[in-house]
Amino acid sequence: MEMEKYLQKIVQISLSSTPEDMLKTSLEICIEIAQGSSGSILGEEGPYLQFLFSEVPELIGVRVPFDSIAGSAMTKNLVIYTHAPSDKRHFDGVDKQLKKTTNYLLSIPIPSIHSAKSSGGEAKNAGTLQILFDKDVFPDLGVEKGPREFSLGDFKKSGMNNERISNIFIILPLIAFGIEVMRL
């Protein structure tokens, strides 16, 4: 029942406010559902990947390399869980700017609202949702030794896809819609 209230809130905001407000609310709900400490929504803006929305206003508009964790999740269609300080792909420009260290990071690709048929081939992802955690929420994975990467299908079968994380997948199409409306 709680999930229904979350979805109603997002839809109400999408009808009565800006796409930015919808993305902000969607992100806040995803962080709450996952019991994370923070999070961001990144999307492709021209030849760059950049923060479209974050709980940290200074990050909005910051460009991130496509070979980063967020870029890998988006371009390779992978769910990535990692200990950011030990992952070579972690873009530390953000941490330096904020004087903060990202600890554990879950990156989830945001599927595009465009079908593969309408785009003339394979559908691209619209962006990446990143949820940050202060503590290791999946200690059995041992991500200090290296990131764990899952295809979407494998992730949905894994032990990581518990109820709180699987509920995020319900919100992803709304986030993709918000990203598309922002682009327009």
N, C-alpha and C positions, 0 to 999 in steps of 0.2 A: 504494500500500500504506500509506503514511503516513496518508492520509485515513481509512482503515479503522480504524487505531489510535485516531485522534482520536474517531471516532464511538463506538467501543467504550468509551472512557473516559467520554464524556458519558452514555451509556446506563447504565453501571455506577453512576455517581454518582447518576443520576436514580432508580435502584432502591434505593440504600442510604443516601441522604442527603436533605437538604432541597432545596426548589426554589431557594433562594438559592445553595446550593453548586453546583447544576447550572448556574445562570445565570453564576456566577463562573467556573466551568470553561469553559463555552461561550464566554464573552467572552475569556478568556485564550487559548483556541485560535484564535478569530477574529483576535485581534491578532497572534498568532504567524504564522498563515497569511498574513495581509496584510502582514506585516513592518512593522506600525505601531508607534508609540511608546506608545500608550495607547488607551483606549476606554471606552464606556459603553453601557448598555441603558436606554432610556427607554420609558415606557409611560403609558397614560392611567389616571389614578386620579381617578375622579369628573370634575369639571369641569376638571381640570388635566392637564398633561403633566409627568411628573417622572422623575428619575433613579431607576430601580429597582435598578440595580447599576452600579457604577463601580469602577475600580481605585483611585480616590481615595475612601476611605470618607466623607469630609466631604461629598461630593456626593449620597450616597444620601438620597433624600427631598426634594432641592431641586426646587422647581417651576420650570418653564420655560414661557414663553408659546407658544401655538399658532402664532403668526406667526414663530417662530424657525426656524432651519434644520431642527432635528429635527422640529418641528411640521409644517413644509412637506413634508418627506419622508413623514411618516406620513399626513397628511390628503390630500395630492395624489397619493400613490402614486408618488413620484419618487425616483430615486437622484440625490443631489446631491453634487458634488465642488466644494469651494470653498476659497479662501484666506480664513479666518475674519476676520482683521483688516480686510479690505476688503469684507466682506459685511454689509450693513446689518441683516440678520436675525440676525446672530450675537448670542447672549445673553451679553453680557460680564459679567453678574453672577457667573458661575462663575469667570471669569478673575480678577476683582477679589478674590473670596473666597480664591482659591488663590495670588494674586500670581504668576500665570503667564499667558503668552499662548498661546492656541491658534493653531497655524499652519495646516496643511492638514487638512481635515476631509472624510471620506467618510461620508455618511448614507444608510443603506439601510433602506427600510421592511420591517418584519417582518410578513408576512402572517398573518392570524388563522387559528386552527385551525378556526373555524366557517365553514361554507360559506355562500354567498350564499342558497341555498335555505332553510337552517335559520334564518337571521336575517331572512327575509322581504324580502330585497332584495339590494343590493350588499354584499358582505363588507367589513368595515372591517379596517384593519391593527391588529395587536396593539401595535405600538410602532415604535421606531426603533433600529437598531444604528448606533453612531457609532464610527468608527476614526479616530484622530488620527495625523498624520504630522509629523515635524519638518521634513522636506524635501518638496518637490513631487515626488510619485511619478508624476505624469502631466504633465510640463512642456509637452508639445505643446498642452495645452488652454488655456494662458494664463489661469488662473483669477485672477490678480492683477487682471485687467481686469473680471472678473465671474464669477459661479458658472456651472458647467455642470450642467444638469439633464436627466435622461433618464427617459423612461418605462421600465418594467422591460424591455419588449420591445426598445426601442432600445438600452438599456444592454447587454443580452446580445449584441447585434450589434456593439457598439462595441469599439474597441481597448482600452478600460479593463477589459473583462471577461476579463482574462487568467486563467491557471489558478489563481493564488493567490486572486484575487477571486471567481472562479466557485465555488470550493470553499466559500466562506462561505455561498452560497445553499443548500448541502446542509445546513448547520447551522441555518439560520433556522427551520425547522419545530420543531426541538427547543427553540429559544429561545422560540418562541410557546407551546409546550406548558408550559414552565417558568413563563412569565408567567401562563398560565391557572391552573395549579395554585397559584401564589402568591395569586391573587385569591380562590380558594376558601378 
